[in-house]
Amino acid sequence: MSSTTIPSSNFNVIFDAALANYREHTGVDLSQYPLAEKLQNCQSADAILELLQEKVQEFKEFRNVVSIFFSAYVSSFLFFDYILIRVISTISDRYCSWDKLRCPG
């Protein structure tokens, strides 16, 4: 892959204009985010792509961890839900007469 060097002054002008435009439209100042500083330090299009690909990989890894955690959480919840239903069913079958629709107490 050939690296296309971006003249620093041109890149900074374009990047600063994009940040200002985004801030104007959203009210969010992206220059305060760590990624903006890293992007400003990139000296070529390839360096920008590499940085963004690293961020994509980090997000994929984060998403996988969250997915595993969420899956375990849902499985645990469903297990305890099943146990609770069984306990309530057992107690109600033992103490309530459903044919007469009455429970003691």
KOLKE-128470 format. One record per residue (C-alpha): x, y, z. Coordinates in nm, 4 decimals, decimal comma. Each point is the difference from the previous one (the first is absolute). Example, Ala and Ser with C-alpha at 12.3 -4.5 7.8 and 13.67 -1.06 7.14 Angstrom:
BEGIN
+----------+----------+----------+
:       px :       py :       pz :
+----------+----------+----------+
:   1,2300 :  -0,4500 :   0,7800 :
:   0,1370 :   0,3440 :  -0,0660 :
+----------+----------+----------+
***
This chain:
BEGIN
+----------+----------+----------+
:       px :       py :       pz :
+----------+----------+----------+
:   0,0000 :   0,0000 :   0,0000 :
:   0,1504 :   0,3301 :  -0,1007 :
:  -0,0174 :   0,2774 :   0,2522 :
:  -0,1383 :   0,3322 :  -0,1120 :
:   0,1505 :   0,2782 :   0,2051 :
:  -0,2359 :   0,2841 :   0,0744 :
:   0,1627 :   0,3416 :   0,0299 :
:  -0,0319 :   0,0818 :   0,3674 :
:  -0,1413 :   0,3472 :  -0,0526 :
:  -0,2701 :  -0,1237 :  -0,2423 :
:  -0,0999 :  -0,2852 :   0,2260 :
:  -0,0194 :   0,2242 :   0,3067 :
:  -0,2156 :   0,2527 :  -0,1849 :
:  -0,2384 :  -0,2701 :  -0,1242 :
:  -0,0075 :  -0,1756 :   0,3368 :
:  -0,0590 :   0,3214 :   0,1974 :
:  -0,2779 :   0,1052 :  -0,2396 :
:  -0,1667 :  -0,3403 :   0,0377 :
:   0,0210 :   0,0242 :   0,3810 :
:  -0,1462 :   0,3515 :  -0,0040 :
:  -0,2804 :  -0,1069 :  -0,2350 :
:  -0,0845 :  -0,2993 :   0,2186 :
:   0,0055 :   0,2163 :   0,3157 :
:  -0,2282 :   0,2539 :  -0,1709 :
:  -0,2554 :  -0,2651 :  -0,1007 :
:   0,0029 :  -0,2185 :   0,3111 :
:   0,1312 :   0,2140 :   0,2827 :
:   0,2604 :  -0,2686 :   0,0720 :
:   0,3674 :   0,0973 :  -0,0014 :
:   0,1775 :  -0,3064 :  -0,1387 :
:   0,3399 :   0,1614 :   0,0489 :
:  -0,0350 :  -0,0847 :   0,3702 :
:  -0,0004 :  -0,3732 :  -0,0781 :
:   0,3299 :  -0,1969 :   0,0035 :
:  -0,0627 :  -0,1374 :  -0,3498 :
:   0,0013 :   0,3522 :  -0,1464 :
:   0,3502 :   0,0605 :   0,1316 :
:   0,1196 :  -0,3298 :  -0,1457 :
:  -0,1580 :   0,0836 :  -0,3364 :
:   0,1687 :   0,3404 :  -0,0047 :
:   0,3361 :  -0,1715 :   0,0480 :
:  -0,0512 :  -0,2234 :  -0,3057 :
:   0,2222 :   0,1001 :  -0,2916 :
:  -0,1556 :  -0,2121 :  -0,2764 :
:  -0,3293 :  -0,1454 :  -0,1151 :
:   0,1383 :  -0,3457 :   0,0763 :
:   0,0770 :   0,1054 :   0,3566 :
:  -0,3593 :   0,1220 :   0,0414 :
:  -0,1380 :  -0,3267 :  -0,1400 :
:   0,2265 :  -0,2019 :   0,2277 :
:  -0,1134 :   0,1965 :   0,3049 :
:  -0,3659 :  -0,0421 :  -0,0922 :
:   0,0480 :  -0,3736 :  -0,0632 :
:   0,1529 :  -0,0330 :   0,3471 :
:  -0,3047 :   0,1740 :   0,1473 :
:  -0,2331 :  -0,2312 :  -0,1939 :
:   0,1874 :  -0,3029 :   0,1381 :
:  -0,0187 :   0,1382 :   0,3548 :
:  -0,3748 :   0,0517 :  -0,0405 :
:  -0,0488 :  -0,3538 :  -0,1315 :
:   0,1863 :  -0,1407 :   0,3000 :
:  -0,2059 :   0,2155 :   0,2376 :
:  -0,3227 :  -0,1088 :  -0,1704 :
:   0,0978 :  -0,3668 :   0,0355 :
:   0,0676 :   0,0415 :   0,3728 :
:  -0,3310 :   0,1817 :   0,0495 :
:  -0,1816 :  -0,2662 :  -0,2005 :
:   0,1483 :  -0,2796 :   0,2119 :
:  -0,0849 :   0,1852 :   0,3228 :
:  -0,3535 :   0,0789 :  -0,1162 :
:  -0,0569 :  -0,3584 :  -0,1103 :
:   0,1142 :  -0,1309 :   0,3394 :
:  -0,2207 :   0,2554 :   0,1766 :
:  -0,3077 :  -0,0989 :  -0,2021 :
:   0,0682 :  -0,3707 :   0,0547 :
:   0,0316 :   0,0555 :   0,3753 :
:  -0,3167 :   0,2073 :   0,0065 :
:  -0,1939 :  -0,2665 :  -0,1892 :
:   0,1326 :  -0,2707 :   0,2328 :
:  -0,1073 :   0,1894 :   0,3134 :
:  -0,3312 :   0,0844 :  -0,1623 :
:  -0,0577 :  -0,3707 :  -0,0658 :
:   0,0915 :  -0,0884 :   0,3603 :
:  -0,2298 :   0,2700 :   0,1395 :
:  -0,2903 :  -0,1188 :  -0,2134 :
:   0,0569 :  -0,3592 :   0,1140 :
:   0,0126 :   0,1036 :   0,3676 :
:  -0,3154 :   0,2113 :  -0,0262 :
:  -0,1762 :  -0,2756 :  -0,1908 :
:   0,0975 :  -0,2608 :   0,2588 :
:  -0,1105 :   0,2174 :   0,2917 :
:  -0,3282 :   0,0973 :  -0,1621 :
:  -0,0758 :  -0,3624 :  -0,0944 :
:   0,0717 :  -0,1069 :   0,3549 :
:  -0,1971 :   0,2655 :   0,1879 :
:  -0,2728 :   0,1157 :  -0,2359 :
:  -0,3017 :  -0,1873 :  -0,1165 :
:  -0,0335 :   0,1147 :  -0,3590 :
:  -0,3150 :  -0,1982 :  -0,0589 :
:  -0,1753 :   0,2154 :   0,2615 :
:   0,2092 :   0,3107 :  -0,0829 :
:   0,0845 :   0,0543 :   0,3668 :
:   0,3248 :   0,0302 :   0,1852 :
:   0,0234 :  -0,0211 :   0,3783 :
:   0,0613 :   0,3181 :   0,1879 :
+----------+----------+----------+
***
